[in-house]
């Protein structure tokens, strides 16, 4: 605020997919907001979207469980994608999972 770093409250409204940032400032203040990736984890519903996709996919339950376990493992997306690639999944299956994970 006005060229100085100040404390701000932030919260994420999942329903409306909005980040709300609150600062105490006068109407004449100049405010600049910088948001790092660590500031807020936006809920892209990746796990739910993957679950829904895998639930309808025509593949074995064991493979579905392995894939979903990998997706929910907390590993970085690049690691998940490389481990999925190593499983030599069907091209379309891998493509959809890649699209969901990188959205």
Secondary structure by P-SEA (a helix, b strand, c coil): cccbbbbbbbbbccccbbbbbbbbccccbbbbbbbcccccccccaaaaaaaaaaaaccccaaaaaaaaaaaaccccaaaaaaaaaaacccaaaaaaaaaaaac
